Amino acid sequence: MSNATEEKLQENKMGVMPVNQLLLNMSLPMMISMLVQALYNIVDSIFVAKLSENALTAVSLAFPIQTLLIAVGAGTGVGVNSLLSKQLGEKNFKQANKTAMNAIFLAVLSYVAFVIIGIVAVKPFYASQIKNADPEIYTMGVQYLTIVCVCSFGLFAQLIFEKLLQSTGKTLYSMIAQATGAIINIILDPILIFGLCGMPKLGVAGAAVATVIGQIAGGIFGLICNLKKNKEITLSIRGFRPDGYTIANIYKVGVPSIIMQAIGSVMTYSMNMILITFSSTATAVFGIYFKLQSFFFMPVIGLNNGLIPIIAYNYGAGRRSRMIKAIKCSLAYAFLLMFAGFVVFESIPTVLLRMFDASEDMIGMGVLALRIIGVHFLVAWFCIISSAVFQSLGNGVYSLIVSVARQLVVLLPVAFILSKIGGLDAVWWAFPIAEIMSVCVSGFFMINIYKNVIRKVPDNV
């Protein structure tokens, strides 16, 4: 197919297709793949929980560094997605190719950094969290997290190649790449954890091995799809040199996104430190919450990822009305998804907890926790879509400010204070309190970006 034909197809999709249809076309594959990924996260913990509550706690305590891993890979991908989509909207295909190759280079550097973390930082990381908890948690956790970090090249490959596919509208292939990795994870989890099909029983380490094998498979599939199907960009190492200007533009949006997600790592680590003073069971409940909420948050993030290239492309092409309609449609869909999450958390918390072989003590503690935290679903949808708008228009720093304010300025101090004056049951109220603040700040920035950026975009036909 000629470059002119490919360019016309891209134009018809991103610049002409009815906005609601385009949003669903771009987002549904990613939302489905995110649902599969969320299902994997839940199934993974369900299998680990069958080993013991200590095993579940060990995996839950790994979450901060796993969040950091994803933050670096996905945050870099957000920068690539925004920049590449804008370049395609401007028909700057040479620069788009350069952006794609520099994205792969950054993925390699990120992997090297986490190999070092896996070798030198995992043991002190766990030692700082477990305090007087069962030493078995330390042993299993170090084993699990070391494997995840040292073999993380598959994760970085998968994230970057998915973002390249998303940037050019190839969201179906992006969905298949992510779903492939997640399904392989789900299949291998019980085999490697419990020693089925003639395999050795690896326990918690088996969950880590299943995870990295799935990520590698997803990364390989993503690479093949980019080489065979993604005609808008050309990947070639011949004559490649890292380009400082391109990297700076990727990280202009990417670094705020990385920091924003990495703040989640700081938040979970700090919350674990607060909760472990009550019991390791409290930490396990917090880990279960994070697994369960992903089933509703991940599809909204998929919607978010589909929205970013639409806004960025039409911003570059000067089509304001399409940008505004895409934002409105996204807000409506995000609300429906998060309201469903609120209903589930409020109505069947006991059923959710029993999926993880919860003890009566954990159920007694967890039911109240899920119902209180679930309140924040009613406002979180607005903050997620607002973040996509900020990032797609090159104002990722707004998302960063909202995230810092929510998780560091409000959530952690409020959680600490409530833990001292109200005990464990009061701690969970820190989440809805922080979310209310977040929606206020996000609303302020949305008004500002509309007045200073969106309203000034021409509305070319």
Secondary structure, DSSP 8 states (H G I E B T S, - for coil): --HHHHHHHHHIIIIIS-HHHHHHHHHHHHHHHHHHHHHHHHHHHHHHHTT-HHHHHHHHHTHHHHHHHHHHHHHHHHHHHHHHHHHHHTT-HHHHHHHHHHHHHHHHHHHHHHHHHHHHTHHHHHHHHHTTS-HHHHHHHHHHHHHHHHTTHHHHHHHHHHHHHHHTT-HHHHHHHHHHHHHHHHHHHHHHHHT-TT----THHHHHHHHHHHHHHHHHHHHHHHHHT-TTS----TT----HHHHHHHHHHHHHHHHHHHHHHHHHHHHHHHHTTT-HHHHHHHHHHHHHHHHHHHHHHHHHHHHHHHHHHHHHHTBHHHHHHHHHHHHHHHHHHHHHHHHHHHH-HHHHHHTTT--HHHHHHHHHHHHHHHTTHHHHHHHHHHHHHHHHTT-HHHHHHHHHIIIIIIIHHHHHHHHHHT-HHHHTTHHHHHHHHHHHHHHHHHHHHHHHTGGGS-B--
